[in-house]
């Protein structure tokens, strides 16, 4: 569990509520040991994260955040070391999906145009 501030979206658990439940949720999302997770929580370090350009990673961060909050934990989301919101990361994934779709549409249009020429 070595996350840096740069190019990262990550979670910090401010108050785990039920520590055992919190650790159980986090273990579903990363392969860190129970001791590593507990240390990260107690020291205020990131407990889970991904590169901020990874759509699947951001979705996992969002799901992890939602599960933790639902379990009673107080959790903060950081992007590049700055506090952000769940809404922000949801908008980010939507933007990435739109870009991916536009790119695929452009590729499909080019392939179709090439097929019609031949």
C-alpha angles and dihedrals in degrees: 000000000000109000123166129204093242118094092346139124108200144161131238119193107219095180119007096200097199102023094199093052091045092052091046091055093046092050088061089061103040139021097235118132122255089251092052092050093046091049091049091050094046093046096045095244127143112283099188136003150140142203109290091234094059109099094189090046093051090050089054091049089051092048091047091049091050093049093048093049091046089054090055101262122138107229135180127203121217131193116193088345094305123115111251138165139255088244090058094053091045089054090047093055091047090052092050090049091051091050091049091050093047090049091049091048090052091049091048091049091051092049091049092048091050091049092052091050093054 
